[in-house]
Amino acid sequence: MGSRKVLEGTVVGDAMDKTIEVMVSTHMAHRLYKKMVKRRKKYSAHDETNKAKVNDRVRIIESKPYSKRKRFELLEIVK
């Protein structure tokens, strides 16, 4: 079994119970033009204690499926 993915992003939603929405930004080179392009993706993550709030910088880790879209859980609040 391999290691689990760890991602860092910003909380953009915390309205649901025990769930946060995390926006993860990455920079990658365009395949043809080689220009650096920003990619953003939103992940739903499990937050058991409802600690994380909007605009917090957090680390999430890949985990067992909690629901249809929730495949990550809160690892730590960075800032």
PAMARLO-557640 format. One record per residue: residue number from 1; x, y, z of N, C-alpha, C in turn; residue in three letters. Coordinates in steps of 0.001 Angstrom, whole numbers, plus 500000, padded with zeros to 6 digits. Each point is the difference from the previous one (the first is absolute). Layout:
BEGIN
REC | seq | nc1 | nc2 | nc3 | cac1 | cac2 | cac3 | cc1 | cc2 | cc3 | type
REC | NUM | X | Y | Z | X | Y | Z | X | Y | Z | ala
...
***
This chain:
BEGIN
REC | seq | nc1 | nc2 | nc3 | cac1 | cac2 | cac3 | cc1 | cc2 | cc3 | type
REC | 1 | 500834 | 498825 | 500000 | 499166 | 501175 | 500000 | 500885 | 501246 | 500000 | met
REC | 2 | 499731 | 500963 | 499115 | 500811 | 501200 | 499881 | 499659 | 501045 | 501038 | gly
REC | 3 | 500735 | 501092 | 499958 | 499726 | 501075 | 500949 | 498784 | 500798 | 499537 | ser
REC | 4 | 499362 | 500685 | 500946 | 498798 | 500762 | 499695 | 500365 | 501416 | 499577 | arg
REC | 5 | 499223 | 500577 | 499077 | 500241 | 501353 | 499524 | 499744 | 501006 | 501110 | lys
REC | 6 | 500880 | 500971 | 500105 | 499808 | 501113 | 500920 | 499968 | 501269 | 499163 | val
REC | 7 | 498928 | 500795 | 500131 | 499827 | 501229 | 499243 | 499853 | 501172 | 500955 | leu
REC | 8 | 500414 | 501181 | 499551 | 499856 | 501204 | 500809 | 499174 | 501003 | 499228 | glu
REC | 9 | 499029 | 500607 | 500675 | 499134 | 500953 | 499333 | 499302 | 500916 | 500991 | gly
REC | 10 | 499052 | 500792 | 499472 | 499266 | 500969 | 500790 | 498552 | 499566 | 500134 | thr
REC | 11 | 499441 | 500131 | 501196 | 498604 | 499646 | 500226 | 499118 | 501074 | 499359 | val
REC | 12 | 499099 | 499574 | 499096 | 499090 | 500937 | 499348 | 498558 | 499784 | 500430 | val
REC | 13 | 499740 | 498927 | 500754 | 498646 | 499765 | 500491 | 500011 | 499139 | 501244 | gly
REC | 14 | 499180 | 500395 | 500984 | 499895 | 499217 | 501227 | 498554 | 499919 | 500500 | asp
REC | 15 | 499041 | 500180 | 499109 | 498592 | 500060 | 500390 | 499435 | 498634 | 500395 | ala
REC | 16 | 500574 | 498930 | 499469 | 499485 | 498664 | 500289 | 500554 | 499480 | 501323 | met
REC | 17 | 499285 | 499065 | 500612 | 500442 | 499416 | 501266 | 501094 | 498973 | 499736 | asp
REC | 18 | 501146 | 500153 | 500672 | 501144 | 499092 | 499901 | 500600 | 499919 | 498601 | lys
REC | 19 | 499788 | 501025 | 499173 | 500536 | 500019 | 498641 | 500519 | 501391 | 499668 | thr
REC | 20 | 501135 | 500047 | 499311 | 500531 | 501264 | 499501 | 500289 | 499859 | 498508 | ile
REC | 21 | 499939 | 501121 | 499298 | 500374 | 500056 | 498594 | 501368 | 500666 | 499937 | glu
REC | 22 | 500971 | 499331 | 499376 | 501371 | 500503 | 499946 | 500393 | 500241 | 498547 | val
REC | 23 | 500479 | 501223 | 499713 | 500477 | 500354 | 498667 | 501507 | 499798 | 499952 | met
REC | 24 | 500459 | 499096 | 499125 | 501427 | 499699 | 499862 | 500482 | 500571 | 498668 | val
REC | 25 | 501027 | 500847 | 500053 | 500573 | 500610 | 498794 | 501338 | 499361 | 499682 | ser
REC | 26 | 500227 | 499711 | 498725 | 501287 | 499485 | 499550 | 500436 | 500773 | 498763 | thr
REC | 27 | 501298 | 500083 | 499784 | 500551 | 500628 | 498807 | 500621 | 498908 | 499141 | his
REC | 28 | 499708 | 500039 | 498710 | 500572 | 499021 | 499083 | 500307 | 500683 | 498681 | met
REC | 29 | 500915 | 499431 | 499240 | 500353 | 500558 | 498695 | 499002 | 499510 | 498952 | ala
REC | 30 | 499565 | 500913 | 499132 | 499120 | 499636 | 498899 | 500754 | 499050 | 499067 | his
REC | 31 | 499302 | 498969 | 499513 | 500692 | 498973 | 499206 | 500625 | 500542 | 498727 | arg
REC | 32 | 499312 | 500895 | 499317 | 500501 | 500510 | 498735 | 500834 | 501276 | 500174 | leu
REC | 33 | 499473 | 500953 | 500777 | 500621 | 501319 | 500070 | 500982 | 500166 | 501152 | tyr
REC | 34 | 500053 | 499033 | 500901 | 500941 | 499984 | 501127 | 499819 | 501170 | 500969 | lys
REC | 35 | 498897 | 500727 | 499897 | 499711 | 501084 | 500927 | 499443 | 499403 | 501296 | lys
REC | 36 | 500377 | 500589 | 501138 | 499482 | 499514 | 501278 | 498531 | 500391 | 500136 | met
REC | 37 | 499170 | 499004 | 500299 | 498556 | 500191 | 500097 | 499558 | 499569 | 501392 | val
REC | 38 | 499082 | 500776 | 500601 | 499484 | 499649 | 501319 | 498771 | 499098 | 499835 | lys
REC | 39 | 500002 | 498877 | 500687 | 498863 | 499085 | 500007 | 499407 | 499998 | 501400 | arg
REC | 40 | 498663 | 500058 | 500093 | 499344 | 499960 | 501301 | 498971 | 498878 | 500013 | arg
REC | 41 | 499909 | 499306 | 501134 | 499028 | 498929 | 500142 | 499459 | 500013 | 501421 | lys
REC | 42 | 498704 | 499723 | 500122 | 499364 | 499978 | 501318 | 499824 | 498566 | 500469 | lys
REC | 43 | 500341 | 499759 | 501258 | 499833 | 498693 | 500622 | 499101 | 500131 | 501215 | tyr
REC | 44 | 499143 | 499010 | 500218 | 499225 | 499926 | 501240 | 500792 | 499147 | 500970 | ser
REC | 45 | 500138 | 500483 | 501231 | 500796 | 499289 | 500998 | 499221 | 499861 | 501299 | ala
REC | 46 | 500248 | 498911 | 500702 | 499334 | 499720 | 501270 | 500705 | 500756 | 501121 | his
REC | 47 | 499225 | 500744 | 500783 | 500514 | 500761 | 501141 | 499169 | 499611 | 501221 | asp
REC | 48 | 500469 | 499012 | 500726 | 499230 | 499392 | 501093 | 499571 | 501001 | 501066 | glu
REC | 49 | 500875 | 500947 | 500338 | 499707 | 500913 | 501114 | 499538 | 501385 | 499548 | thr
REC | 50 | 499805 | 500220 | 498708 | 499585 | 501301 | 499447 | 500942 | 501132 | 500417 | asn
REC | 51 | 501313 | 499740 | 500031 | 500986 | 500993 | 500423 | 500327 | 501001 | 498896 | lys
REC | 52 | 500084 | 499542 | 498757 | 500451 | 500860 | 498901 | 498911 | 500990 | 499595 | ala
REC | 53 | 500413 | 501228 | 499750 | 499087 | 501060 | 499581 | 500439 | 500539 | 498646 | lys
REC | 54 | 499138 | 500779 | 499362 | 500294 | 500568 | 498682 | 501271 | 500844 | 500072 | val
REC | 55 | 500825 | 499914 | 498985 | 501289 | 500693 | 499830 | 501135 | 499394 | 500812 | asn
REC | 56 | 499768 | 498901 | 500723 | 501093 | 499300 | 500676 | 500821 | 499253 | 498956 | asp
REC | 57 | 501320 | 499953 | 500227 | 500896 | 499198 | 499153 | 500092 | 498624 | 500658 | arg
REC | 58 | 499645 | 498935 | 499271 | 499937 | 498663 | 500607 | 500736 | 498968 | 499155 | val
REC | 59 | 500332 | 498887 | 500640 | 500558 | 498835 | 499320 | 498971 | 498886 | 500096 | arg
REC | 60 | 499710 | 499348 | 498863 | 499059 | 498882 | 499984 | 500719 | 498756 | 499503 | ile
REC | 61 | 499508 | 498834 | 500425 | 500645 | 498736 | 499643 | 498948 | 499054 | 499443 | ile
REC | 62 | 500414 | 499218 | 499024 | 499126 | 499018 | 499373 | 499556 | 498967 | 501038 | glu
REC | 63 | 498733 | 499599 | 499945 | 499489 | 499063 | 501002 | 498919 | 499115 | 499387 | ser
REC | 64 | 499366 | 499239 | 500860 | 498907 | 499146 | 499546 | 498842 | 500880 | 499543 | lys
REC | 65 | 499128 | 499503 | 499130 | 498849 | 500800 | 499573 | 499026 | 500235 | 501160 | pro
REC | 66 | 499731 | 501273 | 500291 | 499018 | 500347 | 501026 | 498612 | 500157 | 499393 | tyr
REC | 67 | 499944 | 500387 | 498715 | 498729 | 500172 | 499299 | 500286 | 499967 | 498499 | ser
REC | 68 | 499026 | 500394 | 499209 | 500146 | 499953 | 498546 | 501187 | 500844 | 499504 | lys
REC | 69 | 500185 | 501199 | 500569 | 501054 | 500904 | 499531 | 501143 | 500195 | 500990 | arg
REC | 70 | 499845 | 499531 | 501223 | 501008 | 500241 | 501048 | 500992 | 498851 | 500058 | lys
REC | 71 | 501252 | 500281 | 499562 | 501046 | 498981 | 499989 | 501248 | 500451 | 500742 | arg
REC | 72 | 499914 | 501144 | 500662 | 501124 | 500558 | 500747 | 499544 | 500336 | 501412 | phe
REC | 73 | 500982 | 500114 | 500917 | 499686 | 500459 | 501356 | 501019 | 501048 | 500423 | glu
REC | 74 | 499599 | 500842 | 500945 | 500850 | 501066 | 500486 | 501173 | 499424 | 500774 | leu
REC | 75 | 501211 | 500382 | 499612 | 501200 | 499542 | 500698 | 500422 | 501021 | 501048 | leu
REC | 76 | 500110 | 501274 | 499571 | 500368 | 501062 | 500945 | 499631 | 501358 | 499436 | glu
REC | 77 | 499850 | 500959 | 500889 | 499797 | 501387 | 499597 | 501367 | 500667 | 500036 | ile
REC | 78 | 500459 | 500484 | 498857 | 501338 | 500576 | 499892 | 500007 | 501435 | 500517 | val
REC | 79 | 498984 | 500785 | 499602 | 499976 | 501410 | 500373 | 498572 | 500467 | 500118 | lys
***
